[in-house]
């Protein structure tokens, strides 16, 4: 994106050229991710978010 784009233009782009929210897969990421321990970059620290919960 162009950092110099006006807010209105950026909002228009986001609303018209993005995929619908329902098509995203949302993930909860544990706070341990990316800490110094290599075990903190594993799949067990990610969990899909169930939006109905």
mmCIF entry with sequence, helices, sheets and N, C-alpha, C, O atoms, coordinates in Angstrom:
data_MODEL
# 
_entry.id   MODEL 
# 
_entity.id                         1 
_entity.type                       polymer 
_entity.pdbx_number_of_molecules   1 
# 
_entity_poly.entity_id                      1 
_entity_poly.type                           'polypeptide(L)' 
_entity_poly.nstd_linkage                   no 
_entity_poly.nstd_monomer                   no 
_entity_poly.pdbx_seq_one_letter_code       
;(UNK)(UNK)(UNK)(UNK)(UNK)(UNK)(UNK)(UNK)(UNK)(UNK)(UNK)(UNK)(UNK)(UNK)(UNK)(UNK)
(UNK)(UNK)(UNK)(UNK)(UNK)(UNK)(UNK)(UNK)(UNK)(UNK)(UNK)(UNK)(UNK)(UNK)(UNK)(UNK)
(UNK)(UNK)(UNK)(UNK)(UNK)(UNK)(UNK)(UNK)(UNK)(UNK)(UNK)(UNK)(UNK)(UNK)(UNK)(UNK)
(UNK)(UNK)(UNK)(UNK)(UNK)
;
_entity_poly.pdbx_seq_one_letter_code_can   XXXXXXXXXXXXXXXXXXXXXXXXXXXXXXXXXXXXXXXXXXXXXXXXXXXXX 
_entity_poly.pdbx_strand_id                 A 
# 
loop_
_entity_poly_seq.entity_id 
_entity_poly_seq.num 
_entity_poly_seq.mon_id 
_entity_poly_seq.hetero 
1 1  UNK n 
1 2  UNK n 
1 3  UNK n 
1 4  UNK n 
1 5  UNK n 
1 6  UNK n 
1 7  UNK n 
1 8  UNK n 
1 9  UNK n 
1 10 UNK n 
1 11 UNK n 
1 12 UNK n 
1 13 UNK n 
1 14 UNK n 
1 15 UNK n 
1 16 UNK n 
1 17 UNK n 
1 18 UNK n 
1 19 UNK n 
1 20 UNK n 
1 21 UNK n 
1 22 UNK n 
1 23 UNK n 
1 24 UNK n 
1 25 UNK n 
1 26 UNK n 
1 27 UNK n 
1 28 UNK n 
1 29 UNK n 
1 30 UNK n 
1 31 UNK n 
1 32 UNK n 
1 33 UNK n 
1 34 UNK n 
1 35 UNK n 
1 36 UNK n 
1 37 UNK n 
1 38 UNK n 
1 39 UNK n 
1 40 UNK n 
1 41 UNK n 
1 42 UNK n 
1 43 UNK n 
1 44 UNK n 
1 45 UNK n 
1 46 UNK n 
1 47 UNK n 
1 48 UNK n 
1 49 UNK n 
1 50 UNK n 
1 51 UNK n 
1 52 UNK n 
1 53 UNK n 
# 
_struct_asym.id          A 
_struct_asym.entity_id   1 
# 
loop_
_struct_conf.conf_type_id 
_struct_conf.id 
_struct_conf.pdbx_PDB_helix_id 
_struct_conf.beg_label_comp_id 
_struct_conf.beg_label_asym_id 
_struct_conf.beg_label_seq_id 
_struct_conf.pdbx_beg_PDB_ins_code 
_struct_conf.end_label_comp_id 
_struct_conf.end_label_asym_id 
_struct_conf.end_label_seq_id 
_struct_conf.pdbx_end_PDB_ins_code 
_struct_conf.beg_auth_comp_id 
_struct_conf.beg_auth_asym_id 
_struct_conf.beg_auth_seq_id 
_struct_conf.end_auth_comp_id 
_struct_conf.end_auth_asym_id 
_struct_conf.end_auth_seq_id 
_struct_conf.pdbx_PDB_helix_class 
_struct_conf.details 
_struct_conf.pdbx_PDB_helix_length 
HELX_P HELX_P1 AA1 UNK A 7  ? UNK A 17 ? UNK A 7  UNK A 17 1 ? 11 
HELX_P HELX_P2 AA2 UNK A 21 ? UNK A 23 ? UNK A 21 UNK A 23 5 ? 3  
HELX_P HELX_P3 AA3 UNK A 38 ? UNK A 41 ? UNK A 38 UNK A 41 5 ? 4  
HELX_P HELX_P4 AA4 UNK A 43 ? UNK A 45 ? UNK A 43 UNK A 45 5 ? 3  
# 
_struct_conf_type.id          HELX_P 
_struct_conf_type.criteria    ? 
_struct_conf_type.reference   ? 
# 
_struct_sheet.id               AA1 
_struct_sheet.type             ? 
_struct_sheet.number_strands   2 
_struct_sheet.details          ? 
# 
_struct_sheet_order.sheet_id     AA1 
_struct_sheet_order.range_id_1   1 
_struct_sheet_order.range_id_2   2 
_struct_sheet_order.offset       ? 
_struct_sheet_order.sense        anti-parallel 
# 
loop_
_struct_sheet_range.sheet_id 
_struct_sheet_range.id 
_struct_sheet_range.beg_label_comp_id 
_struct_sheet_range.beg_label_asym_id 
_struct_sheet_range.beg_label_seq_id 
_struct_sheet_range.pdbx_beg_PDB_ins_code 
_struct_sheet_range.end_label_comp_id 
_struct_sheet_range.end_label_asym_id 
_struct_sheet_range.end_label_seq_id 
_struct_sheet_range.pdbx_end_PDB_ins_code 
_struct_sheet_range.beg_auth_comp_id 
_struct_sheet_range.beg_auth_asym_id 
_struct_sheet_range.beg_auth_seq_id 
_struct_sheet_range.end_auth_comp_id 
_struct_sheet_range.end_auth_asym_id 
_struct_sheet_range.end_auth_seq_id 
AA1 1 UNK A 27 ? UNK A 29 ? UNK A 27 UNK A 29 
AA1 2 UNK A 46 ? UNK A 48 ? UNK A 46 UNK A 48 
# 
loop_
_atom_site.group_PDB 
_atom_site.id 
_atom_site.type_symbol 
_atom_site.label_atom_id 
_atom_site.label_alt_id 
_atom_site.label_comp_id 
_atom_site.label_asym_id 
_atom_site.label_entity_id 
_atom_site.label_seq_id 
_atom_site.pdbx_PDB_ins_code 
_atom_site.Cartn_x 
_atom_site.Cartn_y 
_atom_site.Cartn_z 
_atom_site.occupancy 
_atom_site.B_iso_or_equiv 
_atom_site.pdbx_formal_charge 
_atom_site.auth_seq_id 
_atom_site.auth_comp_id 
_atom_site.auth_asym_id 
_atom_site.auth_atom_id 
_atom_site.pdbx_PDB_model_num 
ATOM 1   N N  . UNK A 1 1  ? 0.836   -1.178  0.000  1.00 0.00 ? 1  UNK A N  1 
ATOM 2   C CA . UNK A 1 1  ? 0.000   0.000   0.000  1.00 0.00 ? 1  UNK A CA 1 
ATOM 3   C C  . UNK A 1 1  ? 0.877   1.236   0.000  1.00 0.00 ? 1  UNK A C  1 
ATOM 4   O O  . UNK A 1 1  ? 2.013   1.228   0.473  1.00 0.00 ? 1  UNK A O  1 
ATOM 5   N N  . UNK A 1 2  ? 0.330   2.256   -0.527 1.00 0.00 ? 2  UNK A N  1 
ATOM 6   C CA . UNK A 1 2  ? 1.012   3.540   -0.578 1.00 0.00 ? 2  UNK A CA 1 
ATOM 7   C C  . UNK A 1 2  ? 0.817   4.264   0.753  1.00 0.00 ? 2  UNK A C  1 
ATOM 8   O O  . UNK A 1 2  ? -0.314  4.594   1.110  1.00 0.00 ? 2  UNK A O  1 
ATOM 9   N N  . UNK A 1 3  ? 1.905   4.518   1.498  1.00 0.00 ? 3  UNK A N  1 
ATOM 10  C CA . UNK A 1 3  ? 1.747   5.196   2.794  1.00 0.00 ? 3  UNK A CA 1 
ATOM 11  C C  . UNK A 1 3  ? 1.238   6.628   2.662  1.00 0.00 ? 3  UNK A C  1 
ATOM 12  O O  . UNK A 1 3  ? 0.793   7.222   3.644  1.00 0.00 ? 3  UNK A O  1 
ATOM 13  N N  . UNK A 1 4  ? 1.300   7.182   1.456  1.00 0.00 ? 4  UNK A N  1 
ATOM 14  C CA . UNK A 1 4  ? 0.823   8.544   1.244  1.00 0.00 ? 4  UNK A CA 1 
ATOM 15  C C  . UNK A 1 4  ? -0.638  8.602   0.800  1.00 0.00 ? 4  UNK A C  1 
ATOM 16  O O  . UNK A 1 4  ? -1.175  9.687   0.577  1.00 0.00 ? 4  UNK A O  1 
ATOM 17  N N  . UNK A 1 5  ? -1.278  7.451   0.673  1.00 0.00 ? 5  UNK A N  1 
ATOM 18  C CA . UNK A 1 5  ? -2.685  7.423   0.249  1.00 0.00 ? 5  UNK A CA 1 
ATOM 19  C C  . UNK A 1 5  ? -3.562  8.031   1.340  1.00 0.00 ? 5  UNK A C  1 
ATOM 20  O O  . UNK A 1 5  ? -3.344  7.780   2.526  1.00 0.00 ? 5  UNK A O  1 
ATOM 21  N N  . UNK A 1 6  ? -4.543  8.822   0.946  1.00 0.00 ? 6  UNK A N  1 
ATOM 22  C CA . UNK A 1 6  ? -5.473  9.371   1.941  1.00 0.00 ? 6  UNK A CA 1 
ATOM 23  C C  . UNK A 1 6  ? -6.255  8.247   2.629  1.00 0.00 ? 6  UNK A C  1 
ATOM 24  O O  . UNK A 1 6  ? -6.454  7.176   2.056  1.00 0.00 ? 6  UNK A O  1 
ATOM 25  N N  . UNK A 1 7  ? -6.685  8.502   3.839  1.00 0.00 ? 7  UNK A N  1 
ATOM 26  C CA . UNK A 1 7  ? -7.422  7.507   4.622  1.00 0.00 ? 7  UNK A CA 1 
ATOM 27  C C  . UNK A 1 7  ? -8.639  7.010   3.854  1.00 0.00 ? 7  UNK A C  1 
ATOM 28  O O  . UNK A 1 7  ? -8.928  5.813   3.862  1.00 0.00 ? 7  UNK A O  1 
ATOM 29  N N  . UNK A 1 8  ? -9.341  7.898   3.202  1.00 0.00 ? 8  UNK A N  1 
ATOM 30  C CA . UNK A 1 8  ? -10.545 7.519   2.470  1.00 0.00 ? 8  UNK A CA 1 
ATOM 31  C C  . UNK A 1 8  ? -10.210 6.525   1.357  1.00 0.00 ? 8  UNK A C  1 
ATOM 32  O O  . UNK A 1 8  ? -10.932 5.550   1.151  1.00 0.00 ? 8  UNK A O  1 
ATOM 33  N N  . UNK A 1 9  ? -9.113  6.778   0.642  1.00 0.00 ? 9  UNK A N  1 
ATOM 34  C CA . UNK A 1 9  ? -8.701  5.871   -0.434 1.00 0.00 ? 9  UNK A CA 1 
ATOM 35  C C  . UNK A 1 9  ? -8.304  4.512   0.122  1.00 0.00 ? 9  UNK A C  1 
ATOM 36  O O  . UNK A 1 9  ? -8.666  3.480   -0.442 1.00 0.00 ? 9  UNK A O  1 
ATOM 37  N N  . UNK A 1 10 ? -7.563  4.504   1.222  1.00 0.00 ? 10 UNK A N  1 
ATOM 38  C CA . UNK A 1 10 ? -7.156  3.242   1.840  1.00 0.00 ? 10 UNK A CA 1 
ATOM 39  C C  . UNK A 1 10 ? -8.385  2.453   2.304  1.00 0.00 ? 10 UNK A C  1 
ATOM 40  O O  . UNK A 1 10 ? -8.442  1.235   2.128  1.00 0.00 ? 10 UNK A O  1 
ATOM 41  N N  . UNK A 1 11 ? -9.357  3.135   2.888  1.00 0.00 ? 11 UNK A N  1 
ATOM 42  C CA . UNK A 1 11 ? -10.589 2.466   3.330  1.00 0.00 ? 11 UNK A CA 1 
ATOM 43  C C  . UNK A 1 11 ? -11.340 1.893   2.142  1.00 0.00 ? 11 UNK A C  1 
ATOM 44  O O  . UNK A 1 11 ? -11.847 0.773   2.215  1.00 0.00 ? 11 UNK A O  1 
ATOM 45  N N  . UNK A 1 12 ? -11.420 2.639   1.054  1.00 0.00 ? 12 UNK A N  1 
ATOM 46  C CA . UNK A 1 12 ? -12.096 2.156   -0.150 1.00 0.00 ? 12 UNK A CA 1 
ATOM 47  C C  . UNK A 1 12 ? -11.407 0.903   -0.696 1.00 0.00 ? 12 UNK A C  1 
ATOM 48  O O  . UNK A 1 12 ? -12.074 -0.066  -1.058 1.00 0.00 ? 12 UNK A O  1 
ATOM 49  N N  . UNK A 1 13 ? -10.091 0.922   -0.754 1.00 0.00 ? 13 UNK A N  1 
ATOM 50  C CA . UNK A 1 13 ? -9.335  -0.248  -1.235 1.00 0.00 ? 13 UNK A CA 1 
ATOM 51  C C  . UNK A 1 13 ? -9.607  -1.451  -0.332 1.00 0.00 ? 13 UNK A C  1 
ATOM 52  O O  . UNK A 1 13 ? -9.856  -2.555  -0.816 1.00 0.00 ? 13 UNK A O  1 
ATOM 53  N N  . UNK A 1 14 ? -9.558  -1.232  0.962  1.00 0.00 ? 14 UNK A N  1 
ATOM 54  C CA . UNK A 1 14 ? -9.787  -2.334  1.907  1.00 0.00 ? 14 UNK A CA 1 
ATOM 55  C C  . UNK A 1 14 ? -11.190 -2.918  1.769  1.00 0.00 ? 14 UNK A C  1 
ATOM 56  O O  . UNK A 1 14 ? -11.376 -4.128  1.892  1.00 0.00 ? 14 UNK A O  1 
ATOM 57  N N  . UNK A 1 15 ? -12.173 -2.063  1.516  1.00 0.00 ? 15 UNK A N  1 
ATOM 58  C CA . UNK A 1 15 ? -13.559 -2.527  1.431  1.00 0.00 ? 15 UNK A CA 1 
ATOM 59  C C  . UNK A 1 15 ? -13.890 -3.188  0.100  1.00 0.00 ? 15 UNK A C  1 
ATOM 60  O O  . UNK A 1 15 ? -14.744 -4.073  0.049  1.00 0.00 ? 15 UNK A O  1 
ATOM 61  N N  . UNK A 1 16 ? -13.236 -2.777  -0.967 1.00 0.00 ? 16 UNK A N  1 
ATOM 62  C CA . UNK A 1 16 ? -13.616 -3.279  -2.287 1.00 0.00 ? 16 UNK A CA 1 
ATOM 63  C C  . UNK A 1 16 ? -12.681 -4.337  -2.852 1.00 0.00 ? 16 UNK A C  1 
ATOM 64  O O  . UNK A 1 16 ? -13.055 -5.047  -3.785 1.00 0.00 ? 16 UNK A O  1 
ATOM 65  N N  . UNK A 1 17 ? -11.495 -4.456  -2.318 1.00 0.00 ? 17 UNK A N  1 
ATOM 66  C CA . UNK A 1 17 ? -10.531 -5.383  -2.895 1.00 0.00 ? 17 UNK A CA 1 
ATOM 67  C C  . UNK A 1 17 ? -10.074 -6.461  -1.934 1.00 0.00 ? 17 UNK A C  1 
ATOM 68  O O  . UNK A 1 17 ? -9.157  -7.219  -2.254 1.00 0.00 ? 17 UNK A O  1 
ATOM 69  N N  . UNK A 1 18 ? -10.678 -6.548  -0.787 1.00 0.00 ? 18 UNK A N  1 
ATOM 70  C CA . UNK A 1 18 ? -10.326 -7.566  0.195  1.00 0.00 ? 18 UNK A CA 1 
ATOM 71  C C  . UNK A 1 18 ? -11.288 -8.743  0.080  1.00 0.00 ? 18 UNK A C  1 
ATOM 72  O O  . UNK A 1 18 ? -12.413 -8.594  -0.397 1.00 0.00 ? 18 UNK A O  1 
ATOM 73  N N  . UNK A 1 19 ? -10.839 -9.903  0.517  1.00 0.00 ? 19 UNK A N  1 
ATOM 74  C CA . UNK A 1 19 ? -11.758 -11.035 0.553  1.00 0.00 ? 19 UNK A CA 1 
ATOM 75  C C  . UNK A 1 19 ? -12.680 -10.854 1.760  1.00 0.00 ? 19 UNK A C  1 
ATOM 76  O O  . UNK A 1 19 ? -12.309 -10.192 2.730  1.00 0.00 ? 19 UNK A O  1 
ATOM 77  N N  . UNK A 1 20 ? -13.869 -11.435 1.705  1.00 0.00 ? 20 UNK A N  1 
ATOM 78  C CA . UNK A 1 20 ? -14.817 -11.286 2.815  1.00 0.00 ? 20 UNK A CA 1 
ATOM 79  C C  . UNK A 1 20 ? -14.252 -11.854 4.118  1.00 0.00 ? 20 UNK A C  1 
ATOM 80  O O  . UNK A 1 20 ? -13.478 -12.810 4.117  1.00 0.00 ? 20 UNK A O  1 
ATOM 81  N N  . UNK A 1 21 ? -14.651 -11.252 5.200  1.00 0.00 ? 21 UNK A N  1 
ATOM 82  C CA . UNK A 1 21 ? -14.191 -11.652 6.540  1.00 0.00 ? 21 UNK A CA 1 
ATOM 83  C C  . UNK A 1 21 ? -14.430 -13.143 6.792  1.00 0.00 ? 21 UNK A C  1 
ATOM 84  O O  . UNK A 1 21 ? -13.627 -13.807 7.447  1.00 0.00 ? 21 UNK A O  1 
ATOM 85  N N  . UNK A 1 22 ? -15.537 -13.657 6.267  1.00 0.00 ? 22 UNK A N  1 
ATOM 86  C CA . UNK A 1 22 ? -15.896 -15.056 6.491  1.00 0.00 ? 22 UNK A CA 1 
ATOM 87  C C  . UNK A 1 22 ? -14.879 -16.017 5.872  1.00 0.00 ? 22 UNK A C  1 
ATOM 88  O O  . UNK A 1 22 ? -14.808 -17.178 6.276  1.00 0.00 ? 22 UNK A O  1 
ATOM 89  N N  . UNK A 1 23 ? -14.102 -15.558 4.910  1.00 0.00 ? 23 UNK A N  1 
ATOM 90  C CA . UNK A 1 23 ? -13.142 -16.430 4.241  1.00 0.00 ? 23 UNK A CA 1 
ATOM 91  C C  . UNK A 1 23 ? -11.782 -16.478 4.946  1.00 0.00 ? 23 UNK A C  1 
ATOM 92  O O  . UNK A 1 23 ? -10.940 -17.307 4.603  1.00 0.00 ? 23 UNK A O  1 
ATOM 93  N N  . UNK A 1 24 ? -11.565 -15.610 5.916  1.00 0.00 ? 24 UNK A N  1 
ATOM 94  C CA . UNK A 1 24 ? -10.320 -15.637 6.669  1.00 0.00 ? 24 UNK A CA 1 
ATOM 95  C C  . UNK A 1 24 ? -10.330 -16.785 7.664  1.00 0.00 ? 24 UNK A C  1 
ATOM 96  O O  . UNK A 1 24 ? -11.388 -17.173 8.160  1.00 0.00 ? 24 UNK A O  1 
ATOM 97  N N  . UNK A 1 25 ? -9.170  -17.322 7.954  1.00 0.00 ? 25 UNK A N  1 
ATOM 98  C CA . UNK A 1 25 ? -9.010  -18.246 9.073  1.00 0.00 ? 25 UNK A CA 1 
ATOM 99  C C  . UNK A 1 25 ? -8.275  -17.455 10.143 1.00 0.00 ? 25 UNK A C  1 
ATOM 100 O O  . UNK A 1 25 ? -7.136  -17.032 9.944  1.00 0.00 ? 25 UNK A O  1 
ATOM 101 N N  . UNK A 1 26 ? -8.927  -17.262 11.267 1.00 0.00 ? 26 UNK A N  1 
ATOM 102 C CA . UNK A 1 26 ? -8.353  -16.477 12.360 1.00 0.00 ? 26 UNK A CA 1 
ATOM 103 C C  . UNK A 1 26 ? -7.633  -17.414 13.320 1.00 0.00 ? 26 UNK A C  1 
ATOM 104 O O  . UNK A 1 26 ? -8.115  -18.513 13.595 1.00 0.00 ? 26 UNK A O  1 
ATOM 105 N N  . UNK A 1 27 ? -6.490  -16.988 13.829 1.00 0.00 ? 27 UNK A N  1 
ATOM 106 C CA . UNK A 1 27 ? -5.670  -17.810 14.711 1.00 0.00 ? 27 UNK A CA 1 
ATOM 107 C C  . UNK A 1 27 ? -5.364  -17.081 16.008 1.00 0.00 ? 27 UNK A C  1 
ATOM 108 O O  . UNK A 1 27 ? -5.036  -15.894 16.010 1.00 0.00 ? 27 UNK A O  1 
ATOM 109 N N  . UNK A 1 28 ? -5.476  -17.808 17.105 1.00 0.00 ? 28 UNK A N  1 
ATOM 110 C CA . UNK A 1 28 ? -5.011  -17.303 18.392 1.00 0.00 ? 28 UNK A CA 1 
ATOM 111 C C  . UNK A 1 28 ? -3.548  -17.708 18.499 1.00 0.00 ? 28 UNK A C  1 
ATOM 112 O O  . UNK A 1 28 ? -3.206  -18.875 18.308 1.00 0.00 ? 28 UNK A O  1 
ATOM 113 N N  . UNK A 1 29 ? -2.695  -16.753 18.800 1.00 0.00 ? 29 UNK A N  1 
ATOM 114 C CA . UNK A 1 29 ? -1.261  -17.010 18.884 1.00 0.00 ? 29 UNK A CA 1 
ATOM 115 C C  . UNK A 1 29 ? -0.822  -16.803 20.325 1.00 0.00 ? 29 UNK A C  1 
ATOM 116 O O  . UNK A 1 29 ? -1.028  -15.735 20.901 1.00 0.00 ? 29 UNK A O  1 
ATOM 117 N N  . UNK A 1 30 ? -0.215  -17.832 20.902 1.00 0.00 ? 30 UNK A N  1 
ATOM 118 C CA . UNK A 1 30 ? 0.268   -17.766 22.273 1.00 0.00 ? 30 UNK A CA 1 
ATOM 119 C C  . UNK A 1 30 ? 1.346   -16.692 22.407 1.00 0.00 ? 30 UNK A C  1 
ATOM 120 O O  . UNK A 1 30 ? 2.112   -16.464 21.470 1.00 0.00 ? 30 UNK A O  1 
ATOM 121 N N  . UNK A 1 31 ? 1.410   -16.043 23.543 1.00 0.00 ? 31 UNK A N  1 
ATOM 122 C CA . UNK A 1 31 ? 2.402   -14.985 23.774 1.00 0.00 ? 31 UNK A CA 1 
ATOM 123 C C  . UNK A 1 31 ? 3.833   -15.509 23.735 1.00 0.00 ? 31 UNK A C  1 
ATOM 124 O O  . UNK A 1 31 ? 4.765   -14.714 23.609 1.00 0.00 ? 31 UNK A O  1 
ATOM 125 N N  . UNK A 1 32 ? 4.033   -16.801 23.837 1.00 0.00 ? 32 UNK A N  1 
ATOM 126 C CA . UNK A 1 32 ? 5.374   -17.392 23.826 1.00 0.00 ? 32 UNK A CA 1 
ATOM 127 C C  . UNK A 1 32 ? 6.014   -17.387 22.445 1.00 0.00 ? 32 UNK A C  1 
ATOM 128 O O  . UNK A 1 32 ? 7.230   -17.539 22.327 1.00 0.00 ? 32 UNK A O  1 
ATOM 129 N N  . UNK A 1 33 ? 5.215   -17.214 21.403 1.00 0.00 ? 33 UNK A N  1 
ATOM 130 C CA . UNK A 1 33 ? 5.742   -17.264 20.039 1.00 0.00 ? 33 UNK A CA 1 
ATOM 131 C C  . UNK A 1 33 ? 6.840   -16.215 19.857 1.00 0.00 ? 33 UNK A C  1 
ATOM 132 O O  . UNK A 1 33 ? 6.722   -15.078 20.313 1.00 0.00 ? 33 UNK A O  1 
ATOM 133 N N  . UNK A 1 34 ? 7.907   -16.631 19.179 1.00 0.00 ? 34 UNK A N  1 
ATOM 134 C CA . UNK A 1 34 ? 9.046   -15.775 18.843 1.00 0.00 ? 34 UNK A CA 1 
ATOM 135 C C  . UNK A 1 34 ? 9.922   -15.375 20.019 1.00 0.00 ? 34 UNK A C  1 
ATOM 136 O O  . UNK A 1 34 ? 10.721  -14.447 19.895 1.00 0.00 ? 34 UNK A O  1 
ATOM 137 N N  . UNK A 1 35 ? 9.799   -16.035 21.133 1.00 0.00 ? 35 UNK A N  1 
ATOM 138 C CA . UNK A 1 35 ? 10.738  -15.793 22.228 1.00 0.00 ? 35 UNK A CA 1 
ATOM 139 C C  . UNK A 1 35 ? 12.007  -16.579 21.935 1.00 0.00 ? 35 UNK A C  1 
ATOM 140 O O  . UNK A 1 35 ? 12.034  -17.372 20.994 1.00 0.00 ? 35 UNK A O  1 
ATOM 141 N N  . UNK A 1 36 ? 13.037  -16.377 22.707 1.00 0.00 ? 36 UNK A N  1 
ATOM 142 C CA . UNK A 1 36 ? 14.366  -16.949 22.429 1.00 0.00 ? 36 UNK A CA 1 
ATOM 143 C C  . UNK A 1 36 ? 14.387  -18.479 22.334 1.00 0.00 ? 36 UNK A C  1 
ATOM 144 O O  . UNK A 1 36 ? 15.186  -19.023 21.571 1.00 0.00 ? 36 UNK A O  1 
ATOM 145 N N  . UNK A 1 37 ? 13.557  -19.170 23.065 1.00 0.00 ? 37 UNK A N  1 
ATOM 146 C CA . UNK A 1 37 ? 13.533  -20.640 23.048 1.00 0.00 ? 37 UNK A CA 1 
ATOM 147 C C  . UNK A 1 37 ? 12.956  -21.133 21.720 1.00 0.00 ? 37 UNK A C  1 
ATOM 148 O O  . UNK A 1 37 ? 11.836  -20.765 21.366 1.00 0.00 ? 37 UNK A O  1 
ATOM 149 N N  . UNK A 1 38 ? 13.714  -21.972 20.966 1.00 0.00 ? 38 UNK A N  1 
ATOM 150 C CA . UNK A 1 38 ? 13.207  -22.462 19.670 1.00 0.00 ? 38 UNK A CA 1 
ATOM 151 C C  . UNK A 1 38 ? 11.900  -23.242 19.787 1.00 0.00 ? 38 UNK A C  1 
ATOM 152 O O  . UNK A 1 38 ? 11.171  -23.357 18.801 1.00 0.00 ? 38 UNK A O  1 
ATOM 153 N N  . UNK A 1 39 ? 11.588  -23.776 20.954 1.00 0.00 ? 39 UNK A N  1 
ATOM 154 C CA . UNK A 1 39 ? 10.323  -24.489 21.146 1.00 0.00 ? 39 UNK A CA 1 
ATOM 155 C C  . UNK A 1 39 ? 9.129   -23.538 21.130 1.00 0.00 ? 39 UNK A C  1 
ATOM 156 O O  . UNK A 1 39 ? 7.978   -23.976 21.105 1.00 0.00 ? 39 UNK A O  1 
ATOM 157 N N  . UNK A 1 40 ? 9.403   -22.254 21.144 1.00 0.00 ? 40 UNK A N  1 
ATOM 158 C CA . UNK A 1 40 ? 8.327   -21.264 21.131 1.00 0.00 ? 40 UNK A CA 1 
ATOM 159 C C  . UNK A 1 40 ? 7.923   -20.868 19.717 1.00 0.00 ? 40 UNK A C  1 
ATOM 160 O O  . UNK A 1 40 ? 7.231   -19.867 19.533 1.00 0.00 ? 40 UNK A O  1 
ATOM 161 N N  . UNK A 1 41 ? 8.334   -21.620 18.740 1.00 0.00 ? 41 UNK A N  1 
ATOM 162 C CA . UNK A 1 41 ? 7.942   -21.354 17.352 1.00 0.00 ? 41 UNK A CA 1 
ATOM 163 C C  . UNK A 1 41 ? 7.358   -22.616 16.730 1.00 0.00 ? 41 UNK A C  1 
ATOM 164 O O  . UNK A 1 41 ? 7.677   -22.964 15.593 1.00 0.00 ? 41 UNK A O  1 
ATOM 165 N N  . UNK A 1 42 ? 6.516   -23.284 17.471 1.00 0.00 ? 42 UNK A N  1 
ATOM 166 C CA . UNK A 1 42 ? 5.933   -24.550 17.025 1.00 0.00 ? 42 UNK A CA 1 
ATOM 167 C C  . UNK A 1 42 ? 4.420   -24.429 16.888 1.00 0.00 ? 42 UNK A C  1 
ATOM 168 O O  . UNK A 1 42 ? 3.797   -23.515 17.428 1.00 0.00 ? 42 UNK A O  1 
ATOM 169 N N  . UNK A 1 43 ? 3.854   -25.371 16.157 1.00 0.00 ? 43 UNK A N  1 
ATOM 170 C CA . UNK A 1 43 ? 2.415   -25.355 15.872 1.00 0.00 ? 43 UNK A CA 1 
ATOM 171 C C  . UNK A 1 43 ? 1.548   -25.440 17.125 1.00 0.00 ? 43 UNK A C  1 
ATOM 172 O O  . UNK A 1 43 ? 0.412   -24.966 17.118 1.00 0.00 ? 43 UNK A O  1 
ATOM 173 N N  . UNK A 1 44 ? 2.069   -26.042 18.210 1.00 0.00 ? 44 UNK A N  1 
ATOM 174 C CA . UNK A 1 44 ? 1.240   -26.200 19.403 1.00 0.00 ? 44 UNK A CA 1 
ATOM 175 C C  . UNK A 1 44 ? 0.880   -24.850 20.047 1.00 0.00 ? 44 UNK A C  1 
ATOM 176 O O  . UNK A 1 44 ? 0.030   -24.792 20.936 1.00 0.00 ? 44 UNK A O  1 
ATOM 177 N N  . UNK A 1 45 ? 1.523   -23.780 19.600 1.00 0.00 ? 45 UNK A N  1 
ATOM 178 C CA . UNK A 1 45 ? 1.236   -22.451 20.136 1.00 0.00 ? 45 UNK A CA 1 
ATOM 179 C C  . UNK A 1 45 ? 0.190   -21.693 19.306 1.00 0.00 ? 45 UNK A C  1 
ATOM 180 O O  . UNK A 1 45 ? -0.133  -20.544 19.608 1.00 0.00 ? 45 UNK A O  1 
ATOM 181 N N  . UNK A 1 46 ? -0.331  -22.341 18.267 1.00 0.00 ? 46 UNK A N  1 
ATOM 182 C CA . UNK A 1 46 ? -1.347  -21.727 17.413 1.00 0.00 ? 46 UNK A CA 1 
ATOM 183 C C  . UNK A 1 46 ? -2.639  -22.524 17.517 1.00 0.00 ? 46 UNK A C  1 
ATOM 184 O O  . UNK A 1 46 ? -2.616  -23.753 17.592 1.00 0.00 ? 46 UNK A O  1 
ATOM 185 N N  . UNK A 1 47 ? -3.743  -21.830 17.520 1.00 0.00 ? 47 UNK A N  1 
ATOM 186 C CA . UNK A 1 47 ? -5.036  -22.511 17.548 1.00 0.00 ? 47 UNK A CA 1 
ATOM 187 C C  . UNK A 1 47 ? -6.039  -21.701 16.742 1.00 0.00 ? 47 UNK A C  1 
ATOM 188 O O  . UNK A 1 47 ? -6.156  -20.492 16.941 1.00 0.00 ? 47 UNK A O  1 
ATOM 189 N N  . UNK A 1 48 ? -6.772  -22.355 15.825 1.00 0.00 ? 48 UNK A N  1 
ATOM 190 C CA . UNK A 1 48 ? -7.793  -21.609 15.089 1.00 0.00 ? 48 UNK A CA 1 
ATOM 191 C C  . UNK A 1 48 ? -8.850  -21.068 16.055 1.00 0.00 ? 48 UNK A C  1 
ATOM 192 O O  . UNK A 1 48 ? -9.205  -21.727 17.033 1.00 0.00 ? 48 UNK A O  1 
ATOM 193 N N  . UNK A 1 49 ? -9.335  -19.891 15.777 1.00 0.00 ? 49 UNK A N  1 
ATOM 194 C CA . UNK A 1 49 ? -10.346 -19.255 16.610 1.00 0.00 ? 49 UNK A CA 1 
ATOM 195 C C  . UNK A 1 49 ? -11.719 -19.690 16.123 1.00 0.00 ? 49 UNK A C  1 
ATOM 196 O O  . UNK A 1 49 ? -12.033 -19.570 14.939 1.00 0.00 ? 49 UNK A O  1 
ATOM 197 N N  . UNK A 1 50 ? -12.524 -20.189 17.030 1.00 0.00 ? 50 UNK A N  1 
ATOM 198 C CA . UNK A 1 50 ? -13.899 -20.557 16.715 1.00 0.00 ? 50 UNK A CA 1 
ATOM 199 C C  . UNK A 1 50 ? -14.763 -19.328 16.991 1.00 0.00 ? 50 UNK A C  1 
ATOM 200 O O  . UNK A 1 50 ? -15.003 -18.976 18.146 1.00 0.00 ? 50 UNK A O  1 
ATOM 201 N N  . UNK A 1 51 ? -15.226 -18.680 15.925 1.00 0.00 ? 51 UNK A N  1 
ATOM 202 C CA . UNK A 1 51 ? -15.959 -17.420 16.084 1.00 0.00 ? 51 UNK A CA 1 
ATOM 203 C C  . UNK A 1 51 ? -17.283 -17.583 16.809 1.00 0.00 ? 51 UNK A C  1 
ATOM 204 O O  . UNK A 1 51 ? -17.804 -16.599 17.335 1.00 0.00 ? 51 UNK A O  1 
ATOM 205 N N  . UNK A 1 52 ? -17.847 -18.771 16.859 1.00 0.00 ? 52 UNK A N  1 
ATOM 206 C CA . UNK A 1 52 ? -19.122 -18.947 17.538 1.00 0.00 ? 52 UNK A CA 1 
ATOM 207 C C  . UNK A 1 52 ? -18.957 -19.100 19.037 1.00 0.00 ? 52 UNK A C  1 
ATOM 208 O O  . UNK A 1 52 ? -19.938 -19.113 19.780 1.00 0.00 ? 52 UNK A O  1 
ATOM 209 N N  . UNK A 1 53 ? -17.710 -19.215 19.480 1.00 0.00 ? 53 UNK A N  1 
ATOM 210 C CA . UNK A 1 53 ? -17.464 -19.386 20.932 1.00 0.00 ? 53 UNK A CA 1 
ATOM 211 C C  . UNK A 1 53 ? -17.506 -18.058 21.644 1.00 0.00 ? 53 UNK A C  1 
ATOM 212 O O  . UNK A 1 53 ? -17.322 -18.003 22.860 1.00 0.00 ? 53 UNK A O  1 
# 
